C-alpha cells in the first residue's frame, strides 16, 4: 500500500511546527533572562523579539511568496502553485495579526497610545484586511480555476503593497521608528540583543515553513477528497 502524499506532508508540517514552537519558547527565555533591558524603553522593549521577526517574515517571506506563486499560477496553471499561495497567504494572516497585536502592546507604554494612524501601521492594517479578503474570496468561489485566478490577483496586490510598507517610515513622518538593524551604516543593537533577534528570525522562519507545509498538506487532502467525491 502506497503512503498518502497528503498525510506525509501533514506529518512533516507537524514536526517542523513543533520544533519551531519549541524554538519560540527558547527565544522568549533568551529575551527575558539573557538579554539586557533596553535603557530607554525598559521591559516593554522585550516585545521587539517577537514583533520584528514576525513582521519581517510576514512582509519579506510570506506575502512575497504568495505573490510570486500567484504570478506563476497565472502563467502555468499548476494547482500546486495555487495551493501553496493559499497556504502562504493564510500564514501571512496569522503573522500580520501577531504584528498588529504586539505592536500596540509595545507602543502603549512608549508612545502613550495603543494606536495611531501612522503610515506603516495603516498600510499593514490594510494588508491584513486584503489578506482576509483573499481568504473570503477563496471560500466563496467553488470553481477551482476561477478561485485560483481571482485569488492570484489579490495575492499579487498584497506583494505590491510590501515595498510601500517598508518605505512608509522614510516617506511620511510618524511614530513608527526607522529600522535599527538593517541600517546602511551599522546596526545600533549590542551583540546580546542582536543575538536574540537573529534567533527570533530563525525560529519564526521555521515556524512559517512548518505552518505552510501543514496547511499545504491539509489543502491537498481536501482537494483529493473533493476530486474523489466528484468522480
C-alpha positions as CSV (number, residue, x, y, z in Angstrom):
1,X,0.0,0.0,0.0
2,X,1.4,3.4,-1.0
3,X,1.6,6.2,1.5
4,X,-0.8,9.0,1.2
5,X,1.2,12.1,-0.1
6,X,-1.1,14.5,1.8
7,X,-0.6,12.6,5.1
8,X,3.2,12.6,4.6
9,X,3.2,16.4,4.0
10,X,1.0,16.9,7.1
11,X,3.4,14.9,9.3
12,X,6.4,16.9,8.1
13,X,4.4,20.1,8.8
14,X,3.6,18.9,12.3
15,X,7.2,18.1,13.1
16,X,8.5,21.4,11.7
17,X,5.8,23.3,13.6
18,X,6.5,21.6,16.9
19,X,10.3,22.2,16.5
20,X,9.6,25.9,15.7
21,X,7.3,26.4,18.7
22,X,10.0,24.9,20.9
23,X,12.4,27.4,19.3
24,X,9.9,30.3,20.0
25,X,9.9,29.3,23.7
26,X,13.7,29.3,23.7
27,X,13.8,32.8,22.2
28,X,11.3,34.0,24.8
29,X,13.6,32.7,27.6
30,X,16.6,34.3,25.9
31,X,14.8,37.6,25.7
32,X,13.5,37.6,29.2
33,X,16.5,36.1,31.1
34,X,19.6,36.5,28.9
35,X,19.1,39.8,27.1
36,X,19.7,43.2,28.7
37,X,16.9,45.6,29.4
38,X,16.8,48.5,26.9
39,X,17.8,51.7,28.7
40,X,15.0,54.0,27.5
41,X,12.1,51.6,26.9
42,X,12.5,49.2,29.7
43,X,10.8,45.8,29.8
44,X,8.3,46.8,27.1
45,X,11.1,46.5,24.6
46,X,11.2,42.8,25.0
47,X,8.2,42.5,22.7
48,X,10.7,43.6,20.0
49,X,12.0,40.0,19.7
50,X,8.6,38.8,18.6
51,X,7.2,41.8,16.8
52,X,10.2,42.4,14.5
53,X,10.8,38.8,13.4
54,X,7.1,38.2,12.7
55,X,6.8,41.4,10.8
56,X,9.9,40.5,8.7
57,X,8.7,37.0,7.9
58,X,5.2,38.3,7.0
59,X,6.4,41.1,4.8
60,X,9.5,39.7,3.3
61,X,8.7,36.0,3.0
62,X,5.0,35.1,3.4
63,X,3.4,37.8,1.3
64,X,6.1,37.9,-1.4
65,X,5.9,34.1,-1.6
66,X,2.2,34.3,-2.1
67,X,2.6,36.9,-4.8
68,X,5.3,35.0,-6.7
69,X,3.3,31.8,-6.5
70,X,0.3,33.6,-7.8
71,X,2.1,35.0,-10.8
72,X,3.5,31.6,-11.6
73,X,0.0,30.1,-11.3
74,X,-1.5,32.6,-13.8
75,X,1.3,31.6,-16.1
76,X,1.5,27.8,-15.6
77,X,-2.0,27.0,-14.2
78,X,-0.4,24.4,-11.8
79,X,-2.8,23.7,-8.9
80,X,0.2,23.1,-6.7
81,X,1.1,26.8,-7.0
82,X,-2.4,27.9,-6.1
83,X,-2.3,25.5,-3.1
84,X,1.0,26.9,-1.9
85,X,-0.1,30.5,-2.5
86,X,-3.2,29.9,-0.4
87,X,-1.2,28.3,2.4
88,X,1.4,31.1,2.5
89,X,-1.3,33.7,2.5
90,X,-3.1,32.0,5.4
91,X,0.2,32.0,7.4
92,X,0.7,35.7,6.4
93,X,-2.7,36.5,8.0
94,X,-1.6,34.9,11.3
95,X,1.8,36.7,11.3
96,X,0.2,40.0,10.4
97,X,-2.3,39.5,13.3
98,X,0.7,38.9,15.7
99,X,2.3,42.1,14.4
100,X,-0.8,44.2,14.8
101,X,-1.3,42.8,18.3
102,X,2.2,43.1,19.6
103,X,2.7,46.5,18.1
104,X,0.1,48.3,20.2
105,X,1.2,46.4,23.3
106,X,4.7,47.7,22.8
107,X,3.6,51.1,21.6
108,X,1.2,51.9,24.5
109,X,4.0,52.4,27.2
110,X,6.3,54.0,24.7
111,X,4.0,56.3,22.6
112,X,1.3,56.7,25.2
113,X,-1.4,55.4,22.8
114,X,-2.5,51.9,21.6
115,X,-2.9,53.0,18.0
116,X,-2.0,55.9,15.7
117,X,-2.7,56.2,12.0
118,X,1.0,56.1,11.3
119,X,1.8,55.3,7.7
120,X,3.4,51.9,8.4
121,X,0.7,50.9,10.8
122,X,-2.1,51.9,8.5
123,X,-0.6,50.1,5.5
124,X,0.0,47.0,7.5
125,X,-3.6,47.0,8.7
126,X,-4.7,47.5,5.0
127,X,-2.6,44.5,4.0
128,X,-4.2,42.4,6.8
129,X,-7.6,43.2,5.5
130,X,-6.5,42.4,2.0
131,X,-5.3,39.0,3.1
132,X,-8.6,38.4,4.9
133,X,-10.4,39.3,1.6
134,X,-8.1,36.8,-0.2
135,X,-9.4,34.0,2.0
136,X,-13.0,35.2,1.9
137,X,-12.8,35.1,-1.9
138,X,-11.4,31.6,-1.9
139,X,-14.2,30.5,0.4
140,X,-16.9,32.0,-1.8
141,X,-15.8,30.7,-5.3
142,X,-16.3,27.0,-5.8
143,X,-14.8,26.6,-9.3
144,X,-11.1,25.8,-8.7
145,X,-9.9,27.6,-11.9
146,X,-11.8,30.8,-11.2
147,X,-10.8,30.6,-7.5
148,X,-7.2,30.4,-8.4
149,X,-7.3,33.2,-10.9
150,X,-9.2,35.7,-8.7
151,X,-7.2,35.0,-5.6
152,X,-4.0,35.2,-7.5
153,X,-4.8,38.8,-8.4
154,X,-5.2,39.7,-4.7
155,X,-2.0,37.8,-3.8
156,X,-0.1,39.9,-6.3
157,X,-1.7,43.1,-5.0
158,X,-0.5,42.1,-1.5
159,X,3.0,41.7,-2.7
160,X,2.9,45.0,-4.5
161,X,2.0,46.7,-1.2
162,X,5.0,45.4,0.7
163,X,7.6,48.0,-0.7
164,X,5.3,50.8,0.3
165,X,5.0,49.5,3.8
166,X,8.8,49.4,4.0
167,X,9.3,52.8,2.6
168,X,6.5,54.4,4.6
169,X,8.8,55.3,7.5
170,X,11.0,57.2,5.1
171,X,8.2,58.8,3.1
172,X,6.0,60.1,5.9
173,X,6.6,61.3,9.4
174,X,5.1,59.1,12.0
175,X,5.7,57.5,15.4
176,X,7.0,54.2,14.0
177,X,10.8,54.2,14.2
178,X,13.1,53.6,11.2
179,X,14.9,50.2,11.1
180,X,17.8,49.9,13.6
181,X,19.1,46.5,12.4
182,X,19.5,47.0,8.7
183,X,20.9,50.5,8.7
184,X,23.4,51.0,5.9
185,X,25.9,52.4,8.4
186,X,25.8,49.9,11.3
187,X,23.3,48.1,13.5
188,X,22.6,50.1,16.7
189,X,22.0,46.9,18.7
190,X,24.5,45.4,21.0
191,X,25.5,41.8,20.3
192,X,23.4,40.4,23.2
193,X,20.3,41.9,21.7
194,X,21.2,41.2,18.1
195,X,21.9,37.5,19.0
196,X,18.4,37.1,20.4
197,X,16.8,38.9,17.5
198,X,18.7,36.7,14.9
199,X,17.5,33.6,16.9
200,X,14.0,35.0,16.6
201,X,14.3,35.4,12.8
202,X,15.4,31.8,12.6
203,X,12.6,30.2,14.6
204,X,9.9,32.3,13.0
205,X,11.1,31.4,9.6
206,X,11.0,27.8,10.6
207,X,7.5,28.4,12.0
208,X,6.4,29.8,8.7
209,X,7.8,26.8,6.9
210,X,6.1,24.4,9.3
211,X,2.7,26.2,9.1
212,X,2.8,26.4,5.3
213,X,3.8,22.7,5.0
214,X,1.0,21.7,7.4
215,X,-1.6,23.9,5.6
216,X,-0.5,22.7,2.2
217,X,-0.9,19.1,3.3
218,X,-4.4,19.8,4.7
219,X,-5.4,21.5,1.5
220,X,-4.0,18.7,-0.6
221,X,-6.1,16.2,1.4
222,X,-9.2,18.3,0.9
223,X,-8.6,18.6,-2.8
224,X,-8.1,14.9,-3.1
225,X,-11.4,14.3,-1.2
226,X,-13.3,16.7,-3.5
227,X,-11.8,15.0,-6.6
228,X,-12.9,11.6,-5.2
229,X,-16.4,12.9,-4.5
230,X,-16.8,14.4,-7.9
231,X,-15.6,11.2,-9.7
